[in-house]
Amino acid sequence: MKNKCIDCRKQITKYAKRCKKCSKTGKLNSHYKHGKCAKGYQNCCINCGKKIIWNSKRCRFCAEKKEQLKQKKGGYKHGKYCQDYHVYCKDCGKEITKQAKRCRKCWSIYHGKRIRGKKNPAYTNGLTHLPYPLEFKKIRKSIRKRDNYTCQNPKCNYTQKENKRALDIHHIDWNRFNCKEENLITLCNKCNVKANYNRDYWYAYYKYIMENNVYV
């Protein structure tokens, strides 16, 4: 004759009250008292009291909440969620999270002022707002044909078919009025954006490709 485990209701021998798994994990349970869970379950979340698996202390929702509030420096204390602190935006006074100093709207305005003009790494002596000359518009197609309609960055090799639109033509010295063939190279949009930062490196990199005719 077989008996059932009093915790998981699994069939066991008639001489035992619990299966091997329940007898081992029950002793590790913080709510386990006198052979039973204090709240009537095998194990309970120490925050919300929800039924959970044996080896865990919190349910998934409470565990994720604890990790989020730990990042807010003192948001979680003694098994409860501390909501007494309040942080406000420096500019508009809107309530925000503890890690931030400004709301998203004020941060975008502040960041735009911080990198405006000569402070911007992509600054080109005030030439960014000027239109491209007619020479450049005429020579673009021939430059793409010369470069086999592929991005000339050897680490990229992105083709015009894969891009699904015409590739960009990059000025190596960032002077849009210098439309010599030696100063123009075909790049995809990502590589063209990267070339605006760390300019000394990219100038030497693409200059070497043009001088040695290393076309992809």
N, C-alpha and C positions, 0 to 999 in steps of 0.2 A: 504494500500500500504506500502511495506517495502523498507527500504533504506539499503546501505552497508557502513560498517566502512571504513573510508578513509585510515586506517593503515593496518588492517589485512583482509579487504574485507569480513568480516563476516556480515550476515544479521542482521539488527537492525531496530528499529522503525524509522519512517520518520522524527521525531522531533529531533533526535540526529545525531551527526556527527561521533562519535566513540562509540565502545562498552565499557562496564565498565572496562574491563581489560586494554585496550589501554589508556583510560582516566586517570587511576591511575598510570600506569607505565611510560607513556609519560612524566609526570612532573619530574620523577626521572632521566630521561635520560640527560646525560651531553651535548649531541648534540641537545636536543629538544628545538627548538626556533620557536615561533609564530605558534604553532600547528603542526610543521613538524620537522623531523630530518634534521640537517644541511647538511648531506651528502645524503639525499634522502632515508634513511633507517629508520626502527623503532629504531634501536640502532646500533652503530658502534664501533669497537675496537679502543681504543684511540692510539694504536701503528701502526697497519697496515690498519685500516679503513674497515676491513672485516665485513660483516653483521653478527650480533650475536643476542642472546636473549636479552630481555629487561633489566633484573636486573644485568647483568654482564658488566664489563668495558672493559675486554679483551677477545679475542678468546682463545680457549684452547691452541693453540701453543704458543702464547705470554705469557699466564699465566704460563705455564710450564717453558718457557725460563726465566721468571722473577725469579721463585723459584730457578732454577739452578744457576743463576748469583748472587742471594742474598747470597748463600753459599760461593761464591768466594770473599766476603768482598769488596764491592764497585763496582761490575761488572755491576750494574743496577743503573742509575741515571737519574732523570727527564724524565722518560718515554722512554729513549733510552738505548741501549746496549753499554757500555763502553768497547772498545777493544784496548785501548791505552796501557794497562799494558802487560808486557811480563815476564815470569818466565822461568828460564833455570835450567837444571839438574846440580847439584854440581860437578858431576864426568865427564860426557861426554859433557855437554853444550847443550843438546837437549832441545827444547822448550817443556814445560809441563804445566799442570794446576797449578793454583795458590796455591792450598791446598797442593800439593806434593813438596818434596825437591829433589827427584831423580826420574828418569824414571824407568820403571818396570825391565828392564835388570840390571841396576846398583843397584836397591834396592835388587834384589835377590842375587847378589854377596856380597853386604854389609851385608845383613842379615845372609848369610851363614858363613861369617867370624865372625860375632858377637856371634853366638851360636856354634862355633866349639870347640871341645875338652871338657875340664872340665866345660866350660860355659853352655854346653847343659844339660838340666835337665834329659835327658835319658842316660847320660854318665855312663858307668859301668867299670871304671878302665882300659880302653883300651881292654876289652874283646869282644867288639861288632864285630870285624873283624875276630875273631877266629872261626873255624868250630865247629859244635856240635860233641860231642863224639859218638862212636858207641853204647854205652849203651842207650843213649837217643833215637836213631832211632829204637832200638828194643823194648823199653818200651812204645812208643807213643800209639800204638793200644790198649794195655791193660789199659792205663790211660783213654782213650776215652770210652772204654767199662765199666770201673768202674763208670764213671760219666754219664752213660746212654746216651751218645752222645748228651749232652746238655751243654750249657754254664752255669757254676756254679755261675755266678752272679745272685742272686735272683731277681734283678730288670730287668734282661734281659730274661733268660730262652729260648735262641735261640737254636733251634735244628739243627742237621747236615743236615736233609732233607730240612729245610728252607734255610740253608746256601748254599746248592748245591755244597759243597766241604767239605773236612775234616776240622774240627775245630782245633784251635791252642792249643798248650800245653804251659802253662806259668810256668816259674820258679818263685816261690814266693819270693826267696831272690835274684833274678836276676843273679845268678851264674849258667851259663849253664853247668858247670861241676858237679854240685850237682844234681844227677839224682835219688835221693831217692823218693819213692812214696809220702812221706809226703810233699815234696817240689814241686810237680807237680800238676797242676790243669788245667782242660779243660775250655777254654774261646773262645768266638768268636773274630773276628779280631778287632772290635771296642773296646771291653772291654780289650783286650790285649794291645792295643795302649794307652788307658786311664791309665793302670797300670804303665806306664813309667813316669807318672807325679804324684806329691804328694805321693811319695813312702812310707812314713811312714804310711799314712792312709791305702793304699792298702795292705801293708805287714801285718798289724794287722788285716785287714778285712778278707783276704783269709787264714791267719793263724788260725783265730778263726773257720772258716768253716772246715778246715782240722782236727783240734784238737777235735772238737765236732761232726765230721762225719755228718755235715749238708749238705747232697747232695741233689741237686734239682731233 
